[in-house]
């Protein structure tokens, strides 16, 4: 929603200011300039990226217009789930959760937290390391190193779309110049025409530069920053899970292990100790 609001503000400020200065908005409507800029940038996008990167970018675009799902309620569900898993391990042993982590969709424990179960990447991350804990063949340092490597890979994969969008935005001003140069060439071909007609042709050429810069810094460029922010938010759930499981592996009680995980959350979404305690009690009573 904020993306749409931002786009409206950009258009209103730029075109509204132009109109208020006495400019004619019809002069800015140049479909052929948009074709040259958009087509050139789109073609360069496909040339400069492999199929995997293109697919990742196209997949990420719809999420740009959605609000963030990483709110306090989701983090409380995540921490409550981790607390219940670790409490079960402490009371009944590691083998007691084997069935839960093998089929989390069918697990009564996991099913109480649908917002977490629907995040397949997070569930896979969590169950994989719980499975390693059950196996008992790795110590905390080995698991932490493996977690760090996986999170680094996850971050690099998630950054592909933001990187591609940033490169696309960087290229738009250059393609705007290309469109302007093409307009100047057309103007030079028309030397000898009436001054009014030449002035119109030059104005059309300059619109190409304007559109390239506007699209780059008003529309496409900001999307890369937004994607990076969304990636950071998604990574925080993995980091929270990592810290909690490692605290448990190092011998801390479930309540303390969850407190470790709570402390790594951003202050804007971090529940208080009492809020989390109350949420855990409600979840356990279901």
C-alpha positions in Angstrom: 0.0 0.0 0.0 2.8 2.4 0.8 4.4 1.7 -2.6 1.2 2.9 -4.3 1.0 6.0 -2.0 4.6 6.8 -2.8 4.0 6.5 -6.6 1.0 8.8 -6.4 3.1 11.4 -4.4 5.9 11.2 -7.0 3.5 11.7 -9.9 1.6 14.4 -8.2 4.7 16.4 -7.2 6.5 16.1 -10.5 3.6 16.5 -13.0 1.6 18.8 -10.7 4.6 21.1 -10.3 5.1 21.1 -14.0 1.5 22.0 -14.7 1.5 24.7 -12.0 4.6 26.2 -13.7 2.5 26.6 -16.9 3.7 23.5 -18.6 1.5 21.4 -20.9 1.1 17.9 -19.7 0.2 16.6 -23.1 3.8 17.4 -24.2 5.1 14.8 -21.8 3.0 12.0 -23.2 5.5 10.3 -25.5 4.6 6.6 -25.9 7.5 6.0 -28.3 10.0 7.4 -25.8 8.6 5.0 -23.2 8.9 2.2 -25.7 12.6 2.9 -26.3 13.4 3.3 -22.7 11.3 0.4 -21.3 12.1 -1.9 -24.2 15.8 -1.2 -24.0 16.0 -1.6 -20.2 13.9 -4.8 -20.3 16.1 -6.3 -23.0 19.2 -5.4 -21.1 17.7 -7.0 -18.0 17.3 -10.3 -19.7 20.8 -10.1 -21.2 22.4 -9.4 -17.9 20.7 -12.1 -15.8 20.4 -15.8 -16.0 17.1 -17.6 -15.9 17.3 -18.3 -12.2 17.8 -14.6 -11.4 15.0 -13.5 -13.8 12.6 -16.0 -12.2 13.6 -14.8 -8.6 13.0 -11.2 -9.6 9.6 -11.8 -11.1 8.6 -13.9 -8.1 9.6 -11.2 -5.7 7.7 -8.3 -7.5 4.2 -9.2 -6.2 5.5 -9.2 -2.6 6.5 -5.6 -3.0 2.9 -4.4 -2.9 2.0 -6.5 0.1 2.4 -5.4 3.7 4.9 -7.1 6.0 3.8 -10.3 7.7 6.7 -10.0 10.2 4.9 -8.4 13.1 4.8 -9.0 16.8 2.1 -11.7 16.6 4.2 -13.8 14.3 7.3 -13.5 16.4 5.3 -14.4 19.5 4.0 -17.5 17.7 7.6 -18.5 16.7 8.9 -18.1 20.2 6.0 -19.9 21.7 6.5 -22.8 19.3 10.2 -23.0 20.1 9.4 -22.9 23.8 6.9 -25.8 23.5 9.4 -27.9 21.4 12.2 -27.3 23.9 10.0 -28.0 26.9 8.9 -31.3 25.4 12.5 -32.2 24.7 13.5 -31.3 28.3 10.6 -33.4 29.8 10.5 -36.4 27.4 13.9 -36.4 25.7 15.0 -35.5 22.1 13.4 -38.6 20.6 10.0 -37.4 21.7 9.9 -34.7 18.9 11.0 -37.0 16.1 7.5 -37.5 14.8 6.8 -33.7 15.0 9.8 -32.7 13.0 9.4 -35.4 10.4 5.8 -34.3 9.6 5.3 -30.8 11.0 2.1 -30.3 8.9 0.4 -33.2 10.8 2.0 -32.5 14.2 -0.4 -31.3 16.9 2.5 -29.2 18.3 3.1 -27.3 15.1 -0.5 -27.1 14.0 -1.3 -24.7 16.8 0.9 -22.1 15.0 -0.4 -21.9 11.4 1.4 -18.6 10.7 4.7 -20.4 11.3 3.8 -23.7 9.5 2.9 -21.8 6.3 6.4 -20.4 6.1 8.0 -23.5 4.6 11.5 -22.1 4.5 11.5 -21.4 8.2 9.9 -24.7 9.1 12.5 -26.5 7.0 15.3 -24.6 8.7 13.9 -25.3 12.2 13.2 -29.0 11.6 16.5 -29.7 9.9 18.5 -28.5 12.9 16.2 -30.1 15.4 16.8 -33.3 13.4 20.6 -32.8 13.8 20.0 -32.3 17.6 18.1 -35.5 17.7 20.9 -37.4 16.0 23.3 -36.2 18.7 26.4 -36.4 16.4 27.2 -32.7 16.3 28.1 -30.2 19.0 26.8 -26.6 19.4 29.8 -25.1 17.6 29.5 -27.4 14.6 25.7 -26.6 14.3 26.3 -22.9 14.7 28.9 -22.9 11.9 26.5 -24.8 9.7 23.6 -22.4 10.5 25.8 -19.4 9.7 26.7 -20.9 6.3 23.1 -21.6 5.5 22.0 -18.2 6.6 24.7 -16.6 4.4 23.4 -18.7 1.4 19.8 -17.7 2.2 20.8 -14.0 2.3 22.7 -14.2 -1.0 19.8 -15.9 -2.7 17.3 -13.4 -1.3 19.5 -10.5 -2.4 19.4 -11.6 -6.1 16.1 -9.8 -6.8 17.1 -6.6 -5.1 20.4 -6.6 -7.0 18.7 -7.1 -10.3 16.1 -4.4 -9.7 18.9 -2.0 -8.6 20.8 -2.7 -11.9 17.7 -2.1 -13.9 17.1 1.2 -12.2 20.7 2.2 -12.8 20.3 1.6 -16.5 17.1 3.6 -17.0 18.7 7.1 -17.1 21.2 5.8 -19.8 18.3 4.5 -21.9 16.6 7.9 -21.4 19.7 9.5 -22.9 19.6 7.0 -25.8 15.9 8.0 -26.4 16.9 11.7 -26.2 19.8 11.2 -28.7 17.4 9.4 -31.1 15.1 12.4 -30.8 17.9 14.8 -31.5 18.9 12.8 -34.6 15.3 13.0 -35.8 15.4 16.8 -35.1 18.5 17.2 -37.1 16.9 15.3 -40.0 14.2 18.0 -40.0 16.5 21.0 -40.2 14.7 23.5 -42.5 11.3 22.9 -40.9 9.5 25.9 -39.2 11.0 26.9 -35.9 7.8 25.9 -34.1 8.0 22.3 -35.4 11.8 22.1 -34.5 11.0 23.3 -31.0 8.4 20.5 -30.7 10.8 17.9 -31.9 13.5 19.1 -29.4 11.0 19.0 -26.6 10.0 15.4 -27.4 13.7 14.5 -27.4 14.2 16.0 -23.9 11.2 14.1 -22.6 13.3 10.9 -23.1 15.9 12.0 -20.6 13.2 13.2 -18.2 11.4 9.9 -18.3 14.5 7.8 -17.9 15.5 9.7 -14.7 12.0 9.7 -13.3 11.5 6.0 -13.8 14.9 5.2 -12.3 14.8 7.3 -9.1 11.0 7.7 -8.6 9.8 4.1 -9.5 12.3 1.3 -10.0 15.3 2.3 -7.9 13.3 2.5 -4.6 12.0 -1.0 -5.1 15.5 -2.5 -4.6 15.8 -0.8 -1.2 12.3 -2.1 -0.2 13.3 -5.7 -1.3 16.4 -5.4 0.9 14.4 -4.4 3.9 12.0 -7.3 3.3 14.9 -9.7 3.1 16.3 -8.3 6.4 12.9 -8.9 8.0 12.7 -12.5 6.7 16.2 -13.2 7.9 15.3 -12.1 11.5 13.0 -15.1 11.9 15.9 -17.5 11.0 18.3 -15.6 13.3 15.8 -15.8 16.2 15.4 -19.6 15.6 19.1 -20.0 15.5 19.9 -18.2 18.7 17.1 -20.0 20.6 18.2 -23.5 19.5 21.9 -22.7 20.2 21.0 -21.5 23.7 19.2 -24.8 24.3 22.1 -26.8 23.0 24.4 -24.9 25.4 22.3 -26.1 28.3 19.9 -23.2 29.0 16.3 -24.0 30.1 13.6 -23.4 27.5 12.4 -20.2 29.1 15.9 -18.7 29.0 16.6 -20.1 25.5 13.5 -18.3 24.2 14.6 -15.1 26.0 17.9 -15.3 24.0 15.8 -15.4 20.8 13.5 -12.6 21.9 16.4 -10.3 22.5 17.6 -10.4 18.9 14.3 -9.1 17.5 13.9 -5.5 16.3 12.5 -3.3 19.1 9.5 -2.4 16.9 8.3 -6.1 16.8 9.9 -7.5 20.0 7.3 -8.6 22.5 7.9 -7.8 26.2 8.7 -10.7 28.6 5.2 -10.6 30.1 3.5 -10.5 26.7 5.4 -13.5 25.5 4.8 -15.4 28.8 1.0 -14.8 28.5 1.0 -15.8 24.8 2.8 -19.1 25.7 0.3 -19.8 28.4 -2.6 -19.3 26.0 -1.0 -21.4 23.3 -0.3 -24.3 25.7 -4.0 -24.2 26.9 -5.3 -24.9 23.4 
